[in-house]
Amino acid sequence: MTAKEYLGQAYRLDQRINSKLGQVESLNLLATKATATLSDMPRNPNRATSTMADAVGKIIDLQAEINNDIDCLVRLKHEIVMVIKRIRNTEYQTLLEKRYLCFMTFEQIAVDMNYSIDNVFKVHKKALSYIVVPATLQ
């Protein structure tokens, strides 16, 4: 695993969490959606409830997955912070933290650090060369 792949894990996990949160929101809308249909035909009173119960069950399962993913993300970010802190150059640390922990774009980093975009790429490449991926992941 390259340094870039290692550091990029947090962003990908964060995206998966956000995707699951979107799914929960969609299921919440489905579970709370109620429509009235007027008819003189007898209906099964449990039909709508089972749809709602299914949605609620899925919401609970997704929320448990999200909580597990958040725990993993917190652990991963802590591990990445420790790896980045091993670099002695604070400029490199700052750039890597902004990119891989705050998920900033290179353009945002350039503005924030008063660098040209070319300089950001150059410093980023140099900073990555100092990253030591934990041995368990290589």
For each residue, the residues with C-beta under 8 A, 3 or more apart:
1: 5 6 133 137 138
2: 5 6 133
3: 6 7 128 129 131 132 133
4: 7 8 128
5: 1 2 8 9
6: 1 2 3 9 80 83 131 133 134 137
7: 3 4 10 80 83 96 99 100 128 131
8: 4 5 11 12 100
9: 5 6 12 13 76 80
10: 7 13 14 73 76 77 80 100 101 103
11: 8 14 15 100 103
12: 8 9 15 16
13: 9 10 16 17 69 72 73 76
14: 10 11 17 18 73 103
15: 11 12 18 19
16: 12 13 19 20 69
17: 13 14 20 21 66 69 70 73
18: 14 15 21 22
19: 15 16 22 23
20: 16 17 23 24 62 65 66 69
21: 17 18 24 25 66
22: 18 19 25 26
23: 19 20 26 27 62
24: 20 21 27 28 59 62 63 66
25: 21 22 28 29
26: 22 23 29 30
27: 23 24 30 31 55 58 59 62
28: 24 25 31 32 55 59
29: 25 26 32 33
30: 26 27 33 55
31: 27 28 52 55 56 59
32: 28 29
33: 29 30
34: 48
35:
36:
37:
38:
39: 43
40:
41:
42:
43: 39 47
44: 47
45: 48 49
46: 49 50
47: 43 44 50 51
48: 34 45 51 52
49: 45 46 52 53
50: 46 47 53 54
51: 47 48 54 55
52: 31 48 49 55 56
53: 49 50 56 57
54: 50 51 57 58
55: 27 28 30 31 51 52 58 59
56: 31 52 53 59 60
57: 53 54 60 61
58: 27 54 55 61 62
59: 24 27 28 31 55 56 62 63
60: 56 57 63 64
61: 57 58 64 65
62: 20 23 24 27 58 59 65 66
63: 24 59 60 66 67
64: 60 61 67 68
65: 20 61 62 68 69
66: 17 20 21 24 62 63 69 70
67: 63 64 70 71
68: 64 65 71 72
69: 13 16 17 20 65 66 72 73
70: 17 66 67 73 74
71: 67 68 74 75
72: 13 68 69 75 76
73: 10 13 14 17 69 70 76 77
74: 70 71 77 78
75: 71 72 78 79
76: 9 10 13 72 73 79 80
77: 10 73 74 80 81 101
78: 74 75 81 82
79: 75 76 82 83 134
80: 6 7 9 10 76 77 83 84 100 101
81: 77 78 84 85 97 101
82: 78 79 85 86
83: 6 7 79 80 86 131 132 133 134
84: 80 81 87 93 96 97 100 101 131
85: 81 82 93
86: 82 83 130 132
87: 84 92 93 96 127 130 131
88:
89: 92 93 127 130
90: 93 94
91: 94 95 123 127
92: 87 89 95 96 123 126 127 130
93: 84 85 87 89 90 96 97 127
94: 90 91 97 98 113
95: 91 92 98 99 109 113 120 123 124 127
96: 7 84 87 92 93 99 100 101 124 127 128 131
97: 81 84 93 94 100 101 102
98: 94 95 101 102 104 108 109 112 113
99: 7 95 96 102 103 104 106 109 124
100: 7 8 10 11 80 84 96 97 103
101: 10 77 80 81 84 96 97 98
102: 97 98 99
103: 10 11 14 99 100
104: 98 99 108 109 112
105: 108 109
106: 99 109 110 117 120 121 124
107: 110 111 117
108: 98 104 105 111 112
109: 95 98 99 104 105 106 112 113 115 120
110: 106 107 113 115 116 117 119 120
111: 107 108 114
112: 98 104 108 109
113: 94 95 98 109 110 120
114: 111
115: 109 110 119 120 123
116: 110 119 120
117: 106 107 110 120 121
118: 121 122
119: 110 115 116 122 123
120: 95 106 109 110 113 115 116 117 123 124
121: 106 117 118 124 125
122: 118 119 125 126
123: 91 92 95 115 119 120 126 127
124: 95 96 99 106 120 121 127 128
125: 121 122 128 129
126: 92 122 123 129 130
127: 87 89 91 92 93 95 96 123 124 130 131
128: 3 4 7 96 124 125 131
129: 3 125 126
130: 86 87 89 92 126 127
131: 3 6 7 83 84 87 96 127 128
132: 3 83 86
133: 1 2 3 6 83 137 138
134: 6 79 83 137 138
135: 138
136:
137: 1 6 133 134
138: 1 133 134 135
